[in-house]
């Protein structure tokens, strides 16, 4: 009787091996995990296209926290992350820049990496205000630029250049509203992203923390920064 038990157990193990082990191996080899519709795939990053052409960051020139002019040309040859924020933001900006600080802590010492934080409140966010704000986050890297300039140019860059919504709205806390996205740009100025589970680019990475999500999009972003740095 015991022999029959052992034979039955062997058949169960053999069946499991035949049915499931190849799937597990294939999943590991493809290095793909999907959670909540957002891909964590190690596949090559996509280009964001508009009218059939890969989208690049438009030209810009603004003042940074050190009162130095910084343009898109200063980011050529660098992988960089861009965001739109304002220093007096009472809601999402502190979370975004806490996460951006994580990115800076990991990559900020690299010469081919940078961060561009564009203020959407240029009337208040002068270079000196931005300087104090940067210091409040212990940002002393020469590669993280907090940028300010003419309001219309910054809003055009946000809404048309990146298609990241930003607007004046006196009815909301802080007087401005904007999306909490991070954009990833490669060394040639192209906006890049990973794909979702359907093969479509996610376009931007959420800069906020999501509840009940083990792997945050900022973690995905750091994986993809590392990938672009190696291209």
N, C-alpha and C positions, 0 to 999 in steps of 0.2 A: 504493500500500500504506500509506504514512504517513497518507493521508487517512482510511483505514479505522480506523487506530489512534486518531486523534483523535476520530473519531465514536464509537468504542467507549468511550473515556475520558469523553466528554461524556455518554453514556448512563448510565455508572456514577455520575457526579456528580449527574446529574439524578435518578436513582433514589434515591440517598442523601438528596437534598434533599426529595423527595416523602415518603419513608417516615419519616425520623428528625427532620428539623428541626422539624416541628410538635410532636412529642413533647417535644423539648428546650425549645421555647418554652413549652409548657404546663407543664412541670415547673418552669421558672424563675418563671413568672407565679403558680403556686400556692404558690411558696416553701416547698416541702415536701421534706425529706430524711429518710430513715428509716435508722437504724443500730441493729442488735441489738434490734429490736423497740421501741425508745424513740423517740418522735416528736420531730423538731426542727422542727415545723410552726409557721408564724407565724399559725395560725388563732386565733380568740378562745379565751381560757383557760376551762376548764370549772369549774363549781362542783362540789364534792364533796357528794353527796346521801346522806342516811340516812333510810330510811322515807319517801322521796319529798320530803324537805325539804333545802334547802341547808344544809350543816353550818357552824356558826359556832364560834369558839373560846369555850369556857365562861368564866365569870367567874373571875378569879384575882387575888390580891394577895400579893406576896412582897417581901422586902427585896432591894435590889440591892447592888452592890459599894461604894456610897457610904452604905450603911445608910439608904437612902430607900425608902419604900414605893412600889412600882410595880404598877399593875393593868392589866387589859386596856383600861380606859378611857383610859389614857395612850397607847395605841396607836391609838385611834380617829382616823380621818383620815390614818393612815399605812399604807403598805405595809410589812410586816415579815416577817422570816424567823425561825422558831423551831427550836430543837434541844434535846435532852436529853443531858447530858454529866456528867462529874465531874472535878475538877481533878487527882486522882491517877491517872487512867486511863492505863494503860501501853500501850494498843493503839490503838483507833480515834480517840479524842478529839483527840490532837494533829493527826491528819490532817484531821479535821473542822474544827477551828478554824484550821488553816492556810488551808483553803479559805474558811472564814467570813471570815477576815481579808481575803482577796481581794475578797469582796463588800463588806466595810466600807470598804476602800480606794476602791472605785468609787462607792459610794452614801452612805457614812457622813456626808458633809457636808450632805446634803439634809434639810430640816426635815420632809418627809413620808415619811421612811424610818426604819426601826428594826430592831434585832435583839434577840431574847429567847433567852438561853441559860439553861435551867433545870437546876440541879444536882440529881442524884439521890442525892447523898451529903451531905445537909444537916447531919449530925452533924459532919462535918469541914469542909465548905465554908461557913464563916462569911463575913460580908461582908468582913472583913479578908483572909481567904484568897483570896476571889474578886477582891479589889482587886489583890493581888499577882499573881494569875494573869493578869488583864487587862493589867497593866503588862508582864508577860513577853511578851505578844503585841503590845506597843506600841499597845494600845487605850486611847485617851484621849477617844474620841468620847462625847458625852452621849447618843447614840442607841443604843449597844450596852449592854444591861443584862444582867449576870450575876446570876441570881436564885436565892435560897435561901429556904427556909421549912419548914413542917411536912411531914415526909416523906410521910405519908398523902395529903396534899393534892397534892403534886407527883406522886406515883405515880398518883393518880386522874386528874390532868390528862393525864399521858402515856398511860396505858393506855386510859382511857375518853374523855377529851376529844379527844385527837389520834389514838388508836389506834396509837401508836408504843410498842412494847414496851420496858419498863424493869423491872428486878427486882434484888433482892439475891440474889447467888449466891456463897457463899464458895468454891466449887470452881473459879471462873474467876479469871484474873489481875485483880487490882484489887478483887475482891469484889463486883462489880456487872456485870450484862450489860444491853445496850440496843442498839437499832437505830441505825444511822448515817444516819438520814434528816434532811433539812431540810424543814420545812413552809413553804409560802408563803401569806400571809394578806393579803387586800386591805384597802382603807381602811375598809370597813364590817364587818370582822371575819369575813368568809367565807374558808374555806380553798379555795384555787384551785390548778389545775394544768393543764398542757397534756395533749394526748391522745396515746395510742400509735397505732401504724399501723392499728389496728382501730377507732379512734374512741373508745376507752375512756380515762378519765382515768388518768394514771400515779399520781395522788394525792400522792406525795412524791418528792423529789429526793434521790438518793444523795449524801451528803456526803463520800464517800470517792473516791479515785482508782481508776479501773478500768484494768487493763492492756490494751494493744492497742486502746484506744479513742481515736480522734482528738479527738472532741468530748465532753468530760466532762459529766456532768449538772449540775455547778456552772456550767458555761458556759451550758447551757440555762436554768438558774435565773436567771442574770443577765439573759438576754434577756427572760425573763418578768417579772422585777421591773420592768425598763424599760417593758414593755408596760402593767403595772398602774399605774405612776406616771403614765402618759399617759391613763388612763381617766377 
